[in-house]
Amino acid sequence: MLDEKTVRKVVYKLGGRIFTVIFQKQNGEERTMNARRGVHKHLAGGRSTIREQDHLIGCFDIQKKAYRCFDDRRVLELRARGEIIR
């Protein structure tokens, strides 16, 4: 697993650029997600459900066309700007 500070630093530094994250779900499954932060087009309004949980990073899943989040403590690999962080 990657260090959560490194994950946050890289993801937030990307801004709205596309990245790929491979992480372990709560049930133990491995999941790959192509995502992007900063998408506001499909927001329904209201209060964020992950706002109080500092370890979750919210993003827009490009393939599912829906908002998703992942735990920064469970990231196995992060790909962005042609670099792979393992």
N, C-alpha and C positions, 0 to 999 in steps of 0.2 A: 504494500500500500504506500502511496505517496504521502508526504507530509502535508497536512491540511493548510498550513500557511503558504506553502509553495503553490498549491492548487488555487487558492483564493487570489494570490498575487498574479498568477498567469491569467486566470479567467477574467478578473476585473481589469487588467491591463489591456486585454484585447478589445474592450469596449463592445461594439456591435459586430465584430468580426465572427465568422463561423469557426467553430472548433468541434473536435470529436472527443468524447470522453468515454472511457470504458470503466465501469464501476460495478461494485457488487451490491445487489439489491438486498433488502432486509431479509428476504427468504433464502439468501445464499446464491441466487442466480447471478450470472454475469450478464451485463447489458451494455450495448454500444449505442451511443446516442450522438447524432449530429445536431448541434444546437447553436443558438445564438442568444446573446443577452441584449436587452434594450428594445425588444419588440413590444410595441404598445397597441398595435392595430386591433387585436382580437380581445382586448380586455373588456370585461363586463362591468367593471366598477365594483365598489365595495372594498372591504378590508382584506388584506393579504392573510392567508392562513399560515404562511411560513415566516412571517415577519419576526416573531419572537424566538425563532429557532436559529441560532447563529451558525450552526453547522450545515444548514441546508442552503444550496445555491439554486435560485430560480432561473429558468431559462426557457426559451421557446424551442421545442423539438421540431426540427424542420420536416422530418419524414412523417410524423403523426399530425403535424399542423396543430399542435396543442401545447399549452404550458406544462412543463414538468420541472421537477427539482431532483437534485442528487445530493447525497451526503458527502461533504468534502473529506471525511475521514475514511471513506470506502473507495476512493479512486485508485484504480490500478494503472491506468495509462491516460495521458492527455496529449492530443495532437493539435497543434496550431501553428500557422505560418510556416509549414513545412518541417517543423521540429516535432520530435516525439520525446515525451518525458515519461520515463518508467520508474 
